[in-house]
Amino acid sequence: MGLWDRLRRTLGDAGEKIGSAFGRGLAKTRHALVDPLEGLFRRRAAFDDDFFLELEEILIAADVGVKTSAWLVESLRADVRKKGLTTPEEVREALAARILEVFGDDESRFRLTFAPEGPTVILFVGVNGTGKTTTLGKLAYRLKGEGKRVLLAAGDTFRAGAIDQLRLWGERVGADVVAREEGADPAAVLYEAVDRAQREGYDVVLGDTAGRLHAKQHLMNELRKIVRVVGQKLPGAPHEVLLVLDGTTGQNGLRQAEVFLEAARVTGIAVTKLDGTARGGVVVTIQKELDIPVKLVGVGEGREDLLDFSPAAFVAGLFGEGEGRTP
């Protein structure tokens, strides 16, 4: 069974819908990667050193990252030699297979974790402006649609605008909000939210946090305190700490990530604005270099445009023809 057939089988009955969504979201990245790749195949008949050098440049231009691009090229070079690949179709499929390999075989790693009993606590961390609060609101909308009782916690107390934005999302999706005045202790807000969720039978608490990189040490201390206080109030919480990265920033997002990896027990990544960038290759680099699963991707402005990440759908969308149709 070929790679594309395996991807279709992995995606199952929902494959066409999922593939189309990822295909639309990755359109700009696909044009940045696949179009130059097809041009490379036309210009170079032999898979020689010049071919692989140019391929590495194409991968870097799609924001796959220097180290990850070098690994992919060397792996593909070995595949060509050992497997005797001679056609563009074979090499294209081998490259897709190597990208898929970066994510591993366990698709369950990329699913959100929910508590088996009691409320699930999910914290959102990241630099201000990455789409953190919007991603939280979109997830609240989805969870409400699944029949869950959702409580939002306005833990970014540094900016009154952030508190107002979360309240607005609560009104939009019909979710209750725990908030205090600007300048309040963020950990106290999260403690109050978890306490209320336990007492009143909420299913999920979604907690916003500040992202002030200009105050790095204070930020790290604040996030550590939030994680510690939430865990003391509800053992096992937070069940997810999602680092929100703006897909349009590409490799800069990795440098941002380092700050938050120091500060919080990050369990997953949410990549926003993937539809607005040709830098979607950064998703591969995130997995390869940080080894933290991407769990959510934003592929549009609508409330429905927050997708669970799927390596199979990502690779199918990246190499697909049209809107997510695998070759």
C-alpha positions in Angstrom: 0.0 0.0 0.0 1.4 3.4 -1.0 1.7 6.4 1.3 -1.3 8.2 0.0 -3.5 5.2 0.4 -2.2 4.8 4.0 -3.0 8.5 4.7 -6.6 8.0 3.4 -7.0 4.9 5.6 -5.7 6.8 8.7 -8.1 9.7 8.1 -11.0 7.3 7.7 -14.5 8.3 6.8 -13.9 11.9 7.7 -10.8 12.0 5.5 -12.2 14.2 2.7 -13.6 16.8 5.0 -10.4 16.9 7.2 -8.2 16.8 4.1 -10.1 19.7 2.5 -9.8 21.8 5.6 -6.1 21.3 5.9 -5.6 21.7 2.2 -7.2 25.1 2.3 -5.3 26.1 5.3 -2.0 25.0 3.8 -2.5 26.4 0.3 0.1 29.2 0.7 2.7 26.8 2.2 1.9 24.2 -0.4 2.6 26.7 -3.2 5.9 27.7 -1.4 7.0 24.0 -1.2 5.3 21.9 -3.9 5.4 24.4 -6.8 9.2 24.9 -6.5 9.7 21.2 -6.0 7.8 20.4 -9.2 10.0 23.0 -11.0 13.1 21.3 -9.5 12.0 18.0 -10.9 11.5 19.5 -14.4 15.0 21.2 -14.4 17.0 18.4 -13.0 16.7 14.9 -14.4 19.3 13.4 -12.0 19.0 13.2 -8.2 22.5 14.5 -7.6 24.2 16.8 -5.2 22.9 19.9 -7.0 19.3 18.5 -6.8 19.6 18.0 -3.0 21.2 21.4 -2.5 18.4 23.1 -4.2 15.8 21.0 -2.4 17.3 22.1 0.9 16.9 25.7 -0.2 13.3 25.1 -1.1 12.6 23.5 2.3 14.2 26.4 4.2 12.2 28.9 2.1 9.0 27.1 3.3 10.3 27.7 6.8 11.0 24.1 7.6 14.1 25.3 9.4 17.8 24.8 8.7 18.5 21.8 11.0 15.2 20.0 10.1 15.7 20.7 6.3 19.2 19.2 6.5 17.9 16.1 8.2 15.1 15.7 5.6 17.6 16.1 2.7 20.1 13.6 4.1 17.3 11.1 4.9 15.9 11.5 1.4 19.3 11.1 -0.1 19.7 7.8 1.7 16.3 6.7 0.5 17.2 7.4 -3.1 20.4 5.5 -2.8 19.2 2.5 -0.9 15.8 2.1 -2.5 16.9 3.0 -6.0 14.3 5.7 -6.5 14.4 7.0 -10.0 11.2 9.0 -10.7 9.9 12.3 -9.4 6.8 10.5 -8.1 8.9 8.1 -6.0 11.0 10.9 -4.6 8.0 13.1 -3.8 6.4 10.3 -1.9 9.6 9.5 -0.1 9.9 13.1 1.0 6.3 13.1 2.2 7.0 9.9 4.1 10.0 11.4 5.8 8.0 14.5 6.9 5.3 12.2 8.3 8.1 10.3 10.1 8.9 13.4 12.1 5.5 13.2 13.8 5.9 9.5 14.8 3.3 6.7 14.6 1.1 7.6 17.6 -1.6 10.0 16.4 -3.1 10.0 19.9 -0.2 12.3 21.0 -1.8 15.1 19.1 -5.2 14.9 20.8 -6.2 17.1 23.7 -6.1 15.4 27.1 -9.3 15.5 29.2 -9.6 14.5 32.9 -11.3 11.2 33.4 -13.3 12.7 36.3 -14.1 16.2 37.3 -13.2 19.4 35.5 -10.4 19.5 32.9 -8.1 22.6 33.1 -6.5 23.9 30.0 -4.1 26.8 30.2 -3.2 29.0 27.2 0.3 30.6 27.2 2.1 32.6 24.6 3.2 36.1 23.5 0.5 38.7 23.3 -0.8 39.0 19.7 -0.4 35.4 18.7 -4.1 34.7 18.8 -4.1 33.2 22.3 -7.4 34.5 23.5 -9.1 33.9 20.1 -7.9 30.3 20.1 -9.3 29.9 23.6 -12.6 31.3 22.5 -12.8 29.1 19.4 -12.1 26.0 21.6 -14.8 27.1 24.0 -17.2 27.4 21.1 -16.4 23.9 20.0 -16.6 22.4 23.5 -20.0 24.1 24.1 -21.2 22.6 20.8 -20.3 19.2 22.2 -22.5 19.8 25.2 -19.8 20.5 27.7 -20.1 23.2 30.5 -17.2 25.6 29.9 -15.8 28.2 32.3 -13.4 30.8 31.1 -10.7 32.3 33.4 -9.3 35.8 32.6 -5.8 35.1 33.8 -4.2 37.9 31.7 -4.8 40.6 34.3 -2.0 42.8 33.1 -4.2 44.3 30.4 -7.8 45.4 30.9 -8.3 44.8 27.2 -7.5 41.1 27.6 -10.1 40.8 30.3 -12.7 42.5 28.2 -11.8 40.3 25.2 -12.4 37.2 27.2 -15.7 38.4 28.5 -16.7 39.1 24.9 -15.9 35.6 23.9 -17.9 34.3 26.9 -20.9 36.2 25.6 -20.4 35.0 22.0 -20.2 31.3 22.9 -22.5 31.3 26.0 -19.7 30.4 28.5 -19.4 31.8 32.0 -16.3 33.9 32.8 -14.3 34.3 36.0 -12.5 37.7 36.0 -11.1 40.2 38.4 -9.9 43.8 38.1 -6.8 44.7 36.1 -3.7 44.1 38.1 -5.2 41.2 40.2 -3.1 38.1 40.9 -3.5 35.8 37.9 -3.0 32.7 40.0 -5.9 33.8 42.3 -8.1 34.1 39.2 -7.3 30.6 38.1 -7.7 29.2 41.6 -11.2 30.8 41.8 -12.1 29.4 38.4 -11.0 25.8 39.3 -12.8 26.1 42.7 -16.0 27.2 41.0 -15.7 24.5 38.4 -15.4 21.8 41.1 -18.3 23.2 43.1 -20.7 23.8 40.2 -19.9 20.9 38.0 -18.2 22.5 35.0 -16.6 20.1 32.6 -13.7 22.4 31.3 -11.9 25.4 32.5 -10.0 27.4 29.8 -7.5 29.8 31.4 -6.0 32.8 29.6 -2.5 34.1 30.7 -0.3 37.1 30.0 2.5 37.0 27.5 4.8 39.9 28.3 8.2 38.9 27.0 9.8 42.3 27.9 9.4 41.2 31.5 10.7 37.7 31.0 11.7 36.8 34.6 8.4 38.1 36.0 6.5 36.2 33.3 8.2 32.9 34.1 7.6 33.3 37.8 4.0 34.2 37.2 3.4 31.2 35.0 5.1 28.8 37.4 2.9 30.1 40.2 -0.3 29.6 38.1 0.7 26.0 37.3 1.6 25.3 40.9 -1.6 26.9 42.4 -3.9 25.1 39.9 -2.2 21.8 40.7 -2.6 22.3 44.4 -6.2 23.0 44.0 -6.9 20.1 41.6 -4.3 17.3 41.6 -3.3 16.5 38.0 -4.2 19.9 36.7 -3.5 21.6 34.5 -4.3 18.8 32.1 -3.0 20.8 29.1 -0.7 23.8 28.8 -1.0 24.9 25.2 1.6 27.2 23.8 0.1 29.4 21.1 2.4 30.3 18.3 1.6 32.7 15.4 2.2 30.7 12.2 3.1 33.9 10.3 6.2 34.4 12.4 7.8 31.2 11.3 11.1 30.4 13.0 10.7 33.4 15.3 8.0 31.3 17.0 10.6 28.8 18.0 12.6 31.4 19.8 9.5 32.6 21.6 8.7 29.0 22.6 12.0 28.7 24.5 10.9 31.3 27.0 7.6 29.5 27.7 9.1 26.1 27.8 11.2 27.4 30.7 8.3 28.9 32.5 5.4 26.4 32.1 4.9 22.6 31.7 3.9 23.0 28.1 2.1 19.8 26.8 1.1 20.9 23.3 1.3 23.6 20.7 -1.5 25.6 19.0 -0.4 27.2 15.7 -2.6 30.1 14.6 -3.1 31.9 11.2 -1.8 28.9 9.3 -4.0 29.9 6.3 -2.3 33.3 6.1 1.3 32.2 5.7 3.6 30.3 3.4 5.6 29.4 6.5 3.5 26.4 7.5 6.7 24.3 7.3 7.4 25.5 10.8 5.0 22.9 12.1 7.5 20.2 11.0 10.3 22.1 12.8 8.3 22.5 16.0 7.8 18.7 16.2 11.4 17.8 15.2 13.2 20.3 17.4 10.9 20.8 20.3 9.3 17.3 20.4 6.1 18.8 21.7 3.0 17.7 19.8 1.0 20.3 17.8 -2.6 19.8 19.0 -4.6 22.6 17.4 -4.2 24.7 14.2 -6.1 27.8 13.2 -6.9 27.9 9.5 -9.3 30.8 9.2 -11.2 33.6 11.0 -14.4 31.7 11.7 -15.2 30.0 15.0 -15.3 26.7 13.2 -11.8 27.2 11.8 -9.9 25.7 14.7 -8.9 22.1 13.8 -7.4 19.2 15.8 -4.0 18.6 14.4 -3.5 15.4 12.4 -0.1 14.5 11.0 -1.8 12.5 8.2 -4.1 15.4 7.3 -1.2 17.8 7.5 1.0 15.8 5.1 -1.9 15.2 2.7 -2.8 18.9 2.7 0.8 19.8 2.2 1.3 17.6 -0.9 -2.3 17.4 -2.0 -3.8 18.6 -5.3 -6.6 21.1 -5.0 -8.1 21.4 -1.5 -6.6 18.6 0.4 -7.1 15.8 -2.2 -4.1 13.5 -1.9 -2.3 12.8 -5.2 
